[in-house]
Amino acid sequence: MTIAYLDRTVHETDGEPKPNGGVSTLSKSIDLQGSVETGDKTTIASKDFGGLYSTKPLALIKPTGSDDVSRVIKAASRIPRMTVAARGNGHSINGQAMTNGGLVIDMRSTEENHFRLLNINGSFFIDVSGGALWENVLTRCVSRFGLAPRSWTDYLSLTVGGTLSNAGVSGQAFRYGPQISNVTELEIITGKGDITVCSETRNPELFFGSLGGLGQFGIITRAMVKLQPAPDMVRWIRVVYTEFDEFTRDAEFLVSRDDGESFDYVEGFVFCNNDDPVNGWPSVPLDPVHGFNQGIIPQTGASVLYCLEVAFHYQKGDHPSNVDKVINFFV
């Protein structure tokens, strides 16, 4: 997932950068607590999830924290035609977290810098590194505190800074908004290398510009994320539709209900009406050992079908029959 891409505009008459000289100049100009890797060690930063491009970065920077990121950007700005790209967990799809002949900052190396629970006027927040994976944030928050962030992405092996630079949308967004609506403070390294803390009331333009800003305003190195009590139990349900109108009607009905009158998670997806293991019938069952009975699909079924995915949160002490009654009422 892209965190930032910082570039410098130069005249065509500027000379091509010399790889060895560039790394040497960089190493001399900054005092990194982390490391600078070159050669074959940069291979991981040469591709991304999209697989559309392959590049050869000059170096892969592994910072230990915000100070290192700041030093790298300031030093790179003094080298003609030097570009910098911040890489989270490599899930960009169009080369946004890559740079040919430039510097790639591996934000994953900063994950352990920040992880602090805050209680502010009775509300809980987690102060976490922009390079942390959401799956690790979830595991640590639930196991240590019994709390969880309010809004998620479907796939959790993404970095905090990466999804906050985009939006962070999933089945909870209808209730709490996307992830970018559940952050109260950010630490940003700007294009000048300045370390800046921002919020709704402190540097608000940078705060709102960076949330969902596609990395155009800097690199997110820290975020304060809203938490809520994690549910004890979850009932997970998928419903298959052949008609798009019925699918969207039910989805819109569920997300328009008040809190407590609908499911806690509502999301839909499209899948192929065939046996493709990734995009077809096998992708629908919640448990891989359960098959999909394609015999229930009408002969008039189109080439694609629709699935509504919902979840209901409840407590261990709730009787199963009562849970069933609530779910039956919702559906």
Rosetta silent file (secondary structure, phi, psi, omega in degrees, C-alpha in Angstrom):
SEQUENCE: MTIAYLDRTVHETDGEPKPNGGVSTLSKSIDLQGSVETGDKTTIASKDFGGLYSTKPLALIKPTGSDDVSRVIKAASRIPRMTVAARGNGHSINGQAMTNGGLVIDMRSTEENHFRLLNINGSFFIDVSGGALWENVLTRCVSRFGLAPRSWTDYLSLTVGGTLSNAGVSGQAFRYGPQISNVTELEIITGKGDITVCSETRNPELFFGSLGGLGQFGIITRAMVKLQPAPDMVRWIRVVYTEFDEFTRDAEFLVSRDDGESFDYVEGFVFCNNDDPVNGWPSVPLDPVHGFNQGIIPQTGASVLYCLEVAFHYQKGDHPSNVDKVINFFV
SCORE:     score description
SCORE:     0.000 S_00000001
   1 L     0.000  131.577 -178.431    0.000    0.000    0.000 S_00000001
   2 E   -68.397  135.085  173.213    1.397    3.372   -0.984 S_00000001
   3 E  -105.561  -41.559  178.104    2.311    5.713    1.850 S_00000001
   4 E  -167.183  155.083  171.305    3.966    8.482   -0.139 S_00000001
   5 E  -138.036  117.923 -176.768    5.809    9.321   -3.300 S_00000001
   6 E  -116.158  127.851 -175.636    8.038   12.382   -3.275 S_00000001
   7 L  -131.838  157.209  176.903    9.696   13.587   -6.471 S_00000001
   8 L  -118.435  135.439  178.187   11.878   16.502   -7.570 S_00000001
   9 L   -89.593  129.816 -178.249   11.450   18.303  -10.873 S_00000001
  10 L  -133.379  166.243  177.450   14.700   18.956  -12.750 S_00000001
  11 L   -79.629  152.800 -178.760   15.777   20.214  -16.151 S_00000001
  12 L   -62.476  -19.612 -177.869   16.513   17.737  -18.918 S_00000001
  13 L   -79.496  -10.779  177.540   20.107   18.954  -18.984 S_00000001
  14 L   -63.164  143.342 -178.632   20.777   17.549  -15.513 S_00000001
  15 L   -72.794  158.414  176.102   23.086   14.583  -15.637 S_00000001
  16 L   -66.430  144.136  178.796   21.972   11.039  -14.937 S_00000001
  17 L   -69.040  143.880  177.192   22.458   10.000  -11.305 S_00000001
  18 L   -97.592  115.169 -173.455   25.402    7.778  -10.618 S_00000001
  19 H   -51.994  -53.801 -177.238   24.195    4.858   -8.474 S_00000001
  20 H   -64.043  -41.406  179.681   27.362    4.272   -6.471 S_00000001
  21 H   -65.619  -36.830 -179.926   27.996    7.972   -6.081 S_00000001
  22 H   -63.514  -45.235  179.553   24.397    8.568   -5.022 S_00000001
  23 H   -65.903  -40.167  179.608   24.535    6.008   -2.232 S_00000001
  24 H   -62.925  -44.606  179.222   27.932    7.272   -1.117 S_00000001
  25 H   -62.954  -42.011 -179.770   26.689   10.859   -1.027 S_00000001
  26 H   -63.361  -47.024 -177.556   23.577    9.822    0.869 S_00000001
  27 H   -61.315  -35.455 -178.689   25.492    7.804    3.457 S_00000001
  28 H   -76.826  -27.200 -172.466   27.845   10.684    4.133 S_00000001
  29 H   -88.489  -13.956 -179.427   25.118   13.301    4.393 S_00000001
  30 L  -131.791  158.525 -179.999   22.906   11.606    6.993 S_00000001
  31 L  -116.394   82.604 -176.356   23.395    9.758   10.249 S_00000001
  32 L   -76.643  139.138  168.713   20.905    6.892   10.060 S_00000001
  33 L   -81.792  -23.624  177.712   20.044    4.753   13.047 S_00000001
  34 L   -89.525 -149.274 -174.994   18.711    2.230   10.546 S_00000001
  35 E  -131.486  160.356  175.271   20.386    0.731    7.494 S_00000001
  36 E  -119.721  118.914 -178.628   20.895    1.353    3.774 S_00000001
  37 E  -111.948  142.451 -177.840   20.725   -1.740    1.566 S_00000001
  38 L  -132.748 -179.816  176.457   21.795   -1.934   -2.067 S_00000001
  39 H    64.001 -137.506 -177.122   22.251   -4.492   -4.835 S_00000001
  40 H   -63.898  -20.924 -178.649   20.277   -7.726   -4.563 S_00000001
  41 H   -71.280   -9.091  178.817   18.910   -6.665   -1.173 S_00000001
  42 H   -93.134    0.843 -174.532   16.648   -4.150   -2.931 S_00000001
  43 H   -55.783  -39.805 -178.124   14.800   -6.861   -4.889 S_00000001
  44 H   -60.200  -26.951 -178.769   11.787   -6.806   -2.566 S_00000001
  45 H   -92.995    5.878 -177.692   11.261   -3.132   -3.444 S_00000001
  46 H   -88.436  -12.909 -178.519   11.465   -3.770   -7.201 S_00000001
  47 L  -138.639  164.709  174.501    7.888   -5.052   -7.507 S_00000001
  48 L  -134.906 -174.892 -175.268    4.482   -4.557   -5.932 S_00000001
  49 L   -61.798  -35.128 -178.561    1.201   -6.437   -5.662 S_00000001
  50 L   -64.970  -31.351  178.703   -0.019   -5.219   -9.047 S_00000001
  51 L    66.945   16.561 -177.895    2.924   -6.797  -10.840 S_00000001
  52 L   -85.296  -25.076 -175.568    2.644   -4.311  -13.706 S_00000001
  53 L  -131.241  154.578  173.280    6.056   -2.740  -13.276 S_00000001
  54 L  -135.460  126.641 -177.300    9.547   -3.772  -12.283 S_00000001
  55 L  -127.186  171.964  177.472   12.105   -1.183  -11.217 S_00000001
  56 L  -127.189   95.847  178.999   15.610   -1.060   -9.805 S_00000001
  57 L   -69.126  153.766  176.785   15.879    1.295   -6.822 S_00000001
  58 L   -67.564  -40.465 -178.872   19.213    2.805   -5.955 S_00000001
  59 E  -157.698  154.217  174.137   18.837    1.763   -2.320 S_00000001
  60 E  -109.788  116.113 -177.995   16.363    0.355    0.181 S_00000001
  61 E   -92.884  129.824  176.548   16.282    2.398    3.375 S_00000001
  62 E  -114.554   88.635 -177.193   15.287    0.636    6.605 S_00000001
  63 L   -75.217  156.982  174.307   14.629    3.441    9.104 S_00000001
  64 L   -97.000  -13.127 -178.845   14.210    2.887   12.819 S_00000001
  65 L  -177.454 -169.736 -175.623   11.849    5.822   13.255 S_00000001
  66 H   -62.559  -36.922 -179.611   10.639    9.233   12.175 S_00000001
  67 H   -60.773  -40.729  178.399   14.031   10.891   12.577 S_00000001
  68 H   -64.251  -44.168  179.788   15.549    8.513   10.031 S_00000001
  69 H   -60.708  -43.142  178.678   12.731    9.133    7.544 S_00000001
  70 H   -60.556  -45.401 -178.916   13.184   12.878    7.960 S_00000001
  71 H   -63.154  -39.697 -179.800   16.938   12.653    7.394 S_00000001
  72 H   -62.706  -46.557 -178.224   16.494   10.578    4.233 S_00000001
  73 H   -65.561  -42.091  178.692   14.067   13.043    2.662 S_00000001
  74 H   -63.782  -41.315 -179.817   16.216   16.043    3.528 S_00000001
  75 H   -68.560  -41.367 -179.333   19.326   14.363    2.150 S_00000001
  76 H   -63.452  -32.384 -179.140   17.584   13.195   -1.032 S_00000001
  77 L   -66.711  -16.649  179.890   16.398   16.732   -1.742 S_00000001
  78 L   -94.020   -2.664 -179.751   20.026   17.788   -2.069 S_00000001
  79 L  -106.825  120.721 -177.705   20.834   15.164   -4.731 S_00000001
  80 L   -54.695  133.639  174.778   19.786   16.092   -8.304 S_00000001
  81 L    62.926   19.788  178.363   16.979   13.946   -9.737 S_00000001
  82 L   -84.555  127.614  177.836   16.746   11.778   -6.635 S_00000001
  83 L  -109.116  154.885 -179.710   13.279   10.344   -5.997 S_00000001
  84 E  -132.593  132.580  175.189   11.908    8.838   -2.792 S_00000001
  85 E  -130.233  134.075  176.991    9.050    6.351   -2.385 S_00000001
  86 E   -94.535  132.270 -176.944    7.718    4.993    0.900 S_00000001
  87 E  -115.818  126.632  175.492    6.755    1.321    0.877 S_00000001
  88 L   -85.963 -102.896  176.813    4.374   -0.264    3.358 S_00000001
  89 L  -109.592   18.528  171.538    3.733   -3.965    2.752 S_00000001
  90 L    76.871   29.151 -177.233    3.977   -3.711   -1.026 S_00000001
  91 L  -103.886   17.869  169.467    0.285   -3.814   -1.955 S_00000001
  92 L   -66.617  155.607 -175.606    0.193   -0.885   -4.363 S_00000001
  93 L  -115.851   -3.801 -176.241   -1.041   -2.000   -7.769 S_00000001
  94 L  -136.023   29.163  175.677    0.448    0.548  -10.161 S_00000001
  95 L    79.220   12.819 -175.749    4.015    1.113   -9.007 S_00000001
  96 L   -65.193  -28.891 -178.432    3.210    3.965   -6.605 S_00000001
  97 L   -98.667   22.808 -178.732    5.532    2.620   -3.895 S_00000001
  98 L  -123.754  158.143  175.150    8.408    2.038   -6.324 S_00000001
  99 L  -152.868  132.144 -178.227   11.079    4.258   -7.817 S_00000001
 100 L   -89.169  116.569 -179.281   13.630    3.524  -10.517 S_00000001
 101 L    78.115    9.691 -179.682   17.087    4.714   -9.509 S_00000001
 102 L  -115.623 -160.405 -176.361   15.736    6.345   -6.356 S_00000001
 103 E  -109.544  128.860  174.263   15.322    5.544   -2.681 S_00000001
 104 E  -106.523  125.296  178.465   12.625    3.255   -1.290 S_00000001
 105 E   -95.902  118.088  179.771   11.876    3.662    2.429 S_00000001
 106 E   -83.567   97.879 -175.956   10.775    0.394    4.025 S_00000001
 107 H   -71.467  -17.763  178.755    8.199    1.592    6.560 S_00000001
 108 H   -61.235  -26.747 -177.707    7.709   -1.896    7.985 S_00000001
 109 H   -70.998   -7.593 -179.827   11.001   -1.497    9.843 S_00000001
 110 H  -100.048    5.412 -170.347    9.385    1.178   12.046 S_00000001
 111 H   -55.285  -40.070 -173.189    6.529   -1.000   13.336 S_00000001
 112 H   -82.380    0.713 -175.690    7.755   -1.348   16.916 S_00000001
 113 H   -68.324  -37.708 -175.751    8.340    2.380   17.457 S_00000001
 114 L  -133.189  124.056  168.496    4.854    3.256   18.636 S_00000001
 115 E  -162.095   93.663 -171.899    2.256    1.127   20.380 S_00000001
 116 E  -140.005  126.815  177.492    0.631    2.907   23.282 S_00000001
 117 E   -83.072  133.399  179.635   -2.892    2.733   24.694 S_00000001
 118 E  -121.982  137.527  174.220   -4.426    6.097   25.587 S_00000001
 119 E  -116.051  106.466 -177.285   -7.496    6.793   27.718 S_00000001
 120 E  -116.011  107.532 -179.889   -8.745   10.300   26.980 S_00000001
 121 L    54.299   39.154  176.956  -11.885   11.319   28.883 S_00000001
 122 L    87.338   -5.022  177.038  -13.076    7.717   28.970 S_00000001
 123 E  -104.128  142.171 -175.797  -12.448    7.026   25.276 S_00000001
 124 E  -103.517  143.134  178.729   -9.683    4.660   24.196 S_00000001
 125 E  -139.007  153.745  172.578   -7.151    5.181   21.414 S_00000001
 126 E  -115.642  125.877  177.874   -4.096    3.323   20.186 S_00000001
 127 E   -94.373  111.079 -166.394   -1.033    5.366   19.245 S_00000001
 128 E  -134.379  152.226  179.772    0.615    3.228   16.588 S_00000001
 129 E   -67.379  145.150  175.767    3.391    3.369   13.986 S_00000001
 130 L   -66.155  -18.985  179.248    2.467    4.077   10.377 S_00000001
 131 L   -91.694    2.181 -179.977    4.519    1.025    9.407 S_00000001
 132 L   -76.831  145.187  174.192    2.527   -1.402   11.582 S_00000001
 133 E   -80.840  141.142  179.781    0.322   -4.015    9.948 S_00000001
 134 H   -60.961  -34.224 -179.942   -3.359   -3.783   10.816 S_00000001
 135 H   -64.651  -34.268  177.321   -3.450   -7.504   11.609 S_00000001
 136 H   -73.641  -37.079  176.330   -0.777   -6.979   14.259 S_00000001
 137 H   -61.153  -44.986  179.727   -2.581   -3.938   15.648 S_00000001
 138 H   -61.375  -50.003 -177.569   -5.767   -6.005   15.947 S_00000001
 139 H   -59.134  -45.302 -177.184   -4.063   -8.962   17.618 S_00000001
 140 H   -70.124  -40.074 -179.572   -2.243   -6.830   20.167 S_00000001
 141 H   -66.061  -42.843 -178.647   -5.240   -4.616   20.988 S_00000001
 142 H   -70.413  -47.006 -175.357   -7.599   -7.557   21.501 S_00000001
 143 H   -69.331  -33.843 -176.800   -5.181   -9.784   23.418 S_00000001
 144 H   -90.307  -37.586 -170.092   -3.850   -7.032   25.696 S_00000001
 145 H  -122.916   -9.373 -174.912   -6.804   -4.723   26.177 S_00000001
 146 L    69.063   24.059 -178.383   -9.948   -6.425   24.862 S_00000001
 147 E  -121.322  163.267  178.606  -10.315   -3.507   22.430 S_00000001
 148 E  -151.765  148.407  172.249  -10.291   -3.155   18.645 S_00000001
 149 E   -57.571  151.215 -173.979  -10.287   -0.341   16.071 S_00000001
 150 L   -77.506  -30.395 -173.235  -13.795    0.528   14.917 S_00000001
 151 L  -130.325  142.058 -172.205  -13.209    0.377   11.167 S_00000001
 152 L  -131.850  175.766  163.151  -11.163   -2.041    9.081 S_00000001
 153 L  -106.717  161.399  177.813  -10.137   -3.149    5.638 S_00000001
 154 L   -62.262  -48.884 -178.064  -11.021   -6.640    4.384 S_00000001
 155 L   -95.976  125.688 -170.109   -7.381   -7.608    4.007 S_00000001
 156 L  -100.544   -3.108  177.644   -5.378   -6.860    7.146 S_00000001
 157 L   -85.859   48.255  177.779   -1.788   -7.370    5.952 S_00000001
 158 L  -122.912  154.288 -178.394   -1.640   -3.683    5.054 S_00000001
 159 E   -84.335  155.159  178.068    0.124   -0.917    6.927 S_00000001
 160 H   -58.763  -49.638 -179.665   -1.596    1.735    8.998 S_00000001
 161 H   -64.197  -33.169 -179.326    0.011    4.549    7.025 S_00000001
 162 H   -66.834  -48.992 -178.066   -0.821    2.890    3.729 S_00000001
 163 H   -72.545  -32.561  178.047   -4.563    2.542    4.240 S_00000001
 164 H   -70.083  -21.816  175.044   -4.867    5.951    5.899 S_00000001
 165 L   -78.816  -11.751  179.532   -3.247    7.449    2.812 S_00000001
 166 L  -110.603  -78.349  177.056   -6.058    5.912    0.767 S_00000001
 167 L  -165.810  -55.470 -177.635   -9.314    5.460    2.704 S_00000001
 168 L    82.508   75.710 -173.675   -9.628    2.103    4.453 S_00000001
 169 L  -114.751  137.444  175.012  -13.081    0.818    3.541 S_00000001
 170 L  -158.636 -162.217 -173.182  -14.834   -2.344    4.682 S_00000001
 171 L   -71.178   -9.797  176.766  -18.103   -3.624    6.103 S_00000001
 172 L   -92.605   -8.533 -172.925  -18.014   -1.348    9.161 S_00000001
 173 H   -62.593  -30.182 -179.981  -17.746    1.850    7.120 S_00000001
 174 H   -66.114  -23.912 -178.213  -21.534    2.298    6.904 S_00000001
 175 H   -95.993  -44.297 -173.288  -21.617    2.570   10.698 S_00000001
 176 H  -115.228   -2.764 -173.574  -18.356    4.315   11.628 S_00000001
 177 L    84.722  170.661  178.007  -17.055    5.647    8.335 S_00000001
 178 L   -68.288  176.597 -178.625  -13.815    4.494    6.677 S_00000001
 179 H   -58.715  -34.172 -178.039  -10.569    4.227    8.611 S_00000001
 180 H   -67.728  -13.185  176.332   -9.669    7.823    7.788 S_00000001
 181 H   -93.182    3.581 -176.705  -12.740    8.931    9.793 S_00000001
 182 L  -123.599   32.500  179.122  -11.486    7.122   12.883 S_00000001
 183 E  -124.856  136.277 -178.403   -8.156    8.870   13.413 S_00000001
 184 E  -109.818  -15.993 -178.903   -7.628   11.817   15.750 S_00000001
 185 E  -156.500  145.066  177.161   -3.936   12.599   15.250 S_00000001
 186 E  -132.036  151.808  165.204   -1.153   11.977   12.736 S_00000001
 187 E  -112.132  125.477 -174.936    2.573   12.469   12.581 S_00000001
 188 E  -120.470  136.286  167.672    3.635   13.407    9.055 S_00000001
 189 E   -98.569  112.487 -175.028    7.059   13.721    7.460 S_00000001
 190 L   -76.316  174.700  179.033    6.530   16.408    4.826 S_00000001
 191 L   -64.169  -16.133  175.262    8.236   16.727    1.464 S_00000001
 192 L   -91.898   -3.614 -178.728   10.772   19.043    3.090 S_00000001
 193 L    89.076    7.528  179.841   11.588   16.431    5.713 S_00000001
 194 L   -78.028  136.518  175.460    9.846   18.270    8.546 S_00000001
 195 E   -89.640  114.690 -172.890    8.316   16.130   11.314 S_00000001
 196 E  -128.304  128.600  174.412    4.844   17.575   11.895 S_00000001
 197 E   -94.261  134.365 -177.282    2.075   16.494   14.272 S_00000001
 198 E  -141.729  156.490  179.269   -1.416   17.336   13.067 S_00000001
 199 E  -156.249 -169.833  178.478   -5.063   16.874   14.058 S_00000001
 200 L   -62.699  -28.304 -176.512   -8.450   18.514   13.502 S_00000001
 201 L  -111.359  -11.758 -178.207   -7.294   21.516   15.538 S_00000001
 202 L  -121.046  113.882 -173.621   -3.522   21.418   15.020 S_00000001
 203 L    50.775   53.776 -173.208   -2.306   21.889   11.441 S_00000001
 204 H   -62.321  -32.566 -179.541   -5.780   20.831   10.228 S_00000001
 205 H   -64.057  -41.306  177.514   -5.060   21.370    6.525 S_00000001
 206 H   -67.875  -38.536 -179.426   -2.202   18.878    6.640 S_00000001
 207 H   -60.923  -55.050 -177.142   -4.298   16.478    8.731 S_00000001
 208 H   -73.376  -28.845  176.758   -7.274   16.349    6.390 S_00000001
 209 H   -69.431  -35.172 -177.469   -5.089   16.548    3.292 S_00000001
 210 H   -77.322  -34.343  178.342   -3.023   13.546    4.366 S_00000001
 211 L   -70.977  111.017 -175.458   -5.992   11.337    5.279 S_00000001
 212 L    75.625   14.372 -175.801   -6.911    9.792    1.953 S_00000001
 213 L   -88.330    6.935  176.583   -4.391   12.096    0.269 S_00000001
 214 L    58.386   28.420  175.698   -2.542    9.314   -1.597 S_00000001
 215 L    76.003   11.075 -176.263    0.745   10.349   -0.037 S_00000001
 216 L   -75.698  -14.442 -176.473    0.840   13.725   -1.772 S_00000001
 217 L  -111.370   -2.326  178.142    1.449   15.637    1.461 S_00000001
 218 L   142.825 -172.690 -176.994    4.010   13.411    3.122 S_00000001
 219 E  -104.375  126.513  177.310    4.631   10.107    4.867 S_00000001
 220 E   -79.890  114.209 -178.598    2.402    9.013    7.753 S_00000001
 221 E  -105.934  -13.596  178.731    4.743    7.765   10.478 S_00000001
 222 E  -157.047  146.296  178.633    2.308    7.645   13.402 S_00000001
 223 E  -144.286  144.119  174.483   -1.460    7.621   13.925 S_00000001
 224 E  -105.367  114.389 -169.925   -3.827    7.780   16.883 S_00000001
 225 E  -111.785  136.959  178.944   -6.735    5.440   16.124 S_00000001
 226 E   -68.883  140.544  178.153  -10.111    5.198   17.886 S_00000001
 227 E  -120.067  162.102  172.980  -10.858    1.932   19.714 S_00000001
 228 E  -146.816  164.379  178.275  -13.965    0.227   21.047 S_00000001
 229 E   -58.815  133.912  177.515  -14.620   -2.985   23.039 S_00000001
 230 L   -76.236  141.527  179.742  -14.001   -6.067   20.915 S_00000001
 231 L   -70.088  149.871  174.809  -17.000   -8.431   20.633 S_00000001
 232 L   -70.348  -44.370 -173.899  -16.886  -11.800   22.399 S_00000001
 233 E  -135.910  156.423  178.050  -18.576  -13.640   19.545 S_00000001
 234 E  -138.960  130.445  171.552  -19.495  -13.006   15.906 S_00000001
 235 E   -98.148  122.425 -172.237  -22.114  -14.702   13.725 S_00000001
 236 E  -113.178  126.759 -173.345  -20.914  -14.567   10.114 S_00000001
 237 E  -135.013  141.156  171.682  -23.392  -15.022    7.250 S_00000001
 238 E  -126.106  134.294 -178.618  -23.246  -14.913    3.454 S_00000001
 239 E  -121.898  129.199 -176.177  -26.343  -14.680    1.252 S_00000001
 240 E   -99.643  138.681  179.405  -26.199  -15.336   -2.508 S_00000001
 241 E  -124.757  147.404  171.885  -28.316  -13.446   -5.062 S_00000001
 242 L   -99.461  -22.869 -176.769  -28.912  -13.956   -8.755 S_00000001
 243 L  -107.561  126.720 -177.548  -30.557  -10.559   -9.297 S_00000001
 244 H   -63.920  -39.690 -178.293  -28.545   -7.373   -8.895 S_00000001
 245 H   -61.402  -42.003  178.649  -31.588   -5.252   -8.016 S_00000001
 246 H   -67.470  -39.795  179.097  -32.497   -7.501   -5.079 S_00000001
 247 H   -59.705  -50.828 -178.503  -28.890   -7.586   -3.927 S_00000001
 248 H   -70.900  -33.070  178.267  -28.525   -3.785   -3.843 S_00000001
 249 H   -62.097  -47.583 -179.395  -31.997   -3.289   -2.361 S_00000001
 250 H   -66.820  -39.397  179.332  -31.216   -5.493    0.631 S_00000001
 251 H   -62.687  -45.706 -179.305  -27.769   -3.973    1.091 S_00000001
 252 H   -66.025  -34.590  177.675  -29.144   -0.434    1.094 S_00000001
 253 H   -64.082  -45.729 -177.081  -31.887   -1.436    3.520 S_00000001
 254 H   -66.670  -40.888 -176.868  -29.404   -2.910    6.020 S_00000001
 255 H   -78.253  -12.854  179.754  -26.960    0.005    5.951 S_00000001
 256 L   -90.535   -8.031 -179.579  -29.762    2.558    6.343 S_00000001
 257 L   -76.305  154.855  178.715  -31.002    1.087    9.647 S_00000001
 258 L   -70.592  161.617  176.897  -30.116    2.680   12.983 S_00000001
 259 L   -59.272  132.101 -176.867  -27.458    1.254   15.257 S_00000001
 260 L    92.382   -9.453 -179.681  -28.870   -1.786   17.069 S_00000001
 261 L  -115.099   11.659  179.788  -31.409   -2.442   14.323 S_00000001
 262 L  -153.034 -178.321  178.746  -29.070   -4.014   11.797 S_00000001
 263 L   -70.751  162.099  179.680  -25.913   -6.058   11.472 S_00000001
 264 L   -86.572  -13.065 -178.411  -22.564   -4.754   12.669 S_00000001
 265 E  -144.474  128.058  178.879  -20.890   -5.520    9.352 S_00000001
 266 E  -139.384  124.071 -179.777  -22.426   -5.283    5.877 S_00000001
 267 E  -154.403  153.080  178.451  -20.547   -5.780    2.645 S_00000001
 268 E  -130.920  156.431  175.402  -21.179   -7.202   -0.808 S_00000001
 269 E  -150.042  163.296  179.977  -19.144   -8.716   -3.599 S_00000001
 270 E  -107.136  140.641  175.173  -19.547  -10.190   -7.062 S_00000001
 271 E  -138.360  160.618 -175.646  -18.356  -13.674   -8.017 S_00000001
 272 E   -78.618  142.392  178.304  -18.337  -15.761  -11.185 S_00000001
 273 L   -84.675   63.554  178.591  -21.061  -18.315  -11.836 S_00000001
 274 L  -157.972 -174.743 -175.577  -18.555  -21.120  -12.393 S_00000001
 275 L   -95.361   19.553  177.501  -16.146  -23.398  -10.543 S_00000001
 276 L   -57.257  126.907 -174.507  -13.132  -21.067  -10.660 S_00000001
 277 L   -66.225  -21.697 -177.661  -11.333  -21.691   -7.323 S_00000001
 278 L   -99.975  -44.607 -173.220  -10.546  -18.010   -6.771 S_00000001
 279 L  -112.833    1.577 -176.383  -13.432  -16.066   -8.306 S_00000001
 280 L  -107.108 -152.537 -177.035  -16.183  -18.673   -8.612 S_00000001
 281 H   -53.092  -41.776 -177.558  -18.425  -20.778   -6.374 S_00000001
 282 H   -61.117  -15.361 -178.809  -15.567  -22.040   -4.122 S_00000001
 283 H   -81.143   -7.248 -173.728  -14.905  -18.452   -2.986 S_00000001
 284 L   -89.232  -46.222 -177.870  -18.291  -18.181   -1.255 S_00000001
 285 L   -56.578  140.029 -179.669  -18.371  -20.779    1.599 S_00000001
 286 L   -72.103  -30.510  177.814  -17.048  -19.405    4.890 S_00000001
 287 L  -111.564  125.842 -177.853  -15.362  -22.714    5.699 S_00000001
 288 L   -56.158  -24.923 -178.368  -13.206  -24.282    2.940 S_00000001
 289 L   -77.456  -13.680  178.753  -14.512  -27.756    3.854 S_00000001
 290 L   -89.714  135.035  179.116  -18.057  -26.703    2.947 S_00000001
 291 L   -90.321  171.715  177.762  -19.036  -26.939   -0.683 S_00000001
 292 L  -109.848  122.047 -178.584  -21.238  -24.647   -2.742 S_00000001
 293 L   -83.235   90.024 -178.370  -24.436  -26.236   -4.031 S_00000001
 294 H   -69.968  -10.302  179.241  -24.589  -24.811   -7.531 S_00000001
 295 H   -66.060  -19.562 -179.707  -27.736  -26.857   -8.146 S_00000001
 296 H   -82.037   -8.615 -179.647  -29.799  -24.171   -6.400 S_00000001
 297 L   -80.200  126.827  179.831  -28.810  -21.587   -9.021 S_00000001
 298 L   -59.302  150.080  178.233  -31.565  -21.149  -11.642 S_00000001
 299 L   -59.784  -23.955 -179.576  -30.752  -22.156  -15.201 S_00000001
 300 L   -84.026    2.406 -178.707  -31.396  -18.536  -16.114 S_00000001
 301 L   -58.166  140.156 -178.052  -28.576  -17.393  -13.814 S_00000001
 302 L   -76.513 -177.085 -178.176  -26.191  -14.912  -15.401 S_00000001
 303 L   -73.255  -16.597  175.735  -22.411  -15.273  -15.714 S_00000001
 304 E  -127.784  150.356  176.516  -21.951  -13.448  -12.395 S_00000001
 305 E  -122.896  173.405 -173.852  -23.724  -13.770   -9.052 S_00000001
 306 E  -128.864  142.994 -178.645  -23.834  -11.518   -5.992 S_00000001
 307 E  -130.110  128.753  175.084  -23.077  -12.179   -2.344 S_00000001
 308 E  -102.112  122.429 -177.808  -24.088  -10.115    0.670 S_00000001
 309 E  -109.653  124.478 -177.771  -21.793  -10.674    3.643 S_00000001
 310 E  -132.826  158.083  177.459  -23.021   -9.684    7.105 S_00000001
 311 E  -143.493  144.704  179.469  -21.881  -10.179   10.697 S_00000001
 312 E  -123.549  126.787 -179.913  -23.588   -9.815   14.059 S_00000001
 313 E   -92.012  138.454  175.388  -21.637   -9.176   17.284 S_00000001
 314 E  -152.495  175.319 -175.276  -22.807  -10.648   20.579 S_00000001
 315 L  -101.495  159.529 -177.678  -21.567  -11.695   24.012 S_00000001
 316 L   -59.237  -33.640 -177.051  -20.676  -15.147   25.349 S_00000001
 317 L   -77.314   -9.603 -179.269  -23.583  -15.067   27.779 S_00000001
 318 L   -70.566  130.890 -179.893  -26.193  -14.510   25.066 S_00000001
 319 L   -70.647  137.220 -178.525  -28.350  -17.608   24.526 S_00000001
 320 H   -53.490  -37.029 -179.377  -28.089  -18.992   20.962 S_00000001
 321 H   -65.406  -35.708  177.562  -31.868  -18.913   20.530 S_00000001
 322 H   -69.044  -38.268  176.629  -31.928  -15.201   21.352 S_00000001
 323 H   -62.725  -43.016  178.683  -29.132  -14.564   18.874 S_00000001
 324 H   -60.645  -40.690 -179.661  -31.103  -16.466   16.221 S_00000001
 325 H   -62.441  -43.388 -179.796  -34.194  -14.350   16.919 S_00000001
 326 H   -63.852  -45.018 -179.031  -32.276  -11.105   16.468 S_00000001
 327 H   -64.734  -42.127  178.317  -30.679  -12.290   13.230 S_00000001
 328 H   -62.357  -34.299  177.377  -34.006  -13.523   11.858 S_00000001
 329 H   -66.303  -40.508 -178.986  -35.484  -10.114   12.639 S_00000001
 330 H   -66.615  -39.281 -175.464  -32.685   -8.381   10.721 S_00000001
 331 L   -90.874    0.000    0.000  -33.019  -10.575    7.646 S_00000001
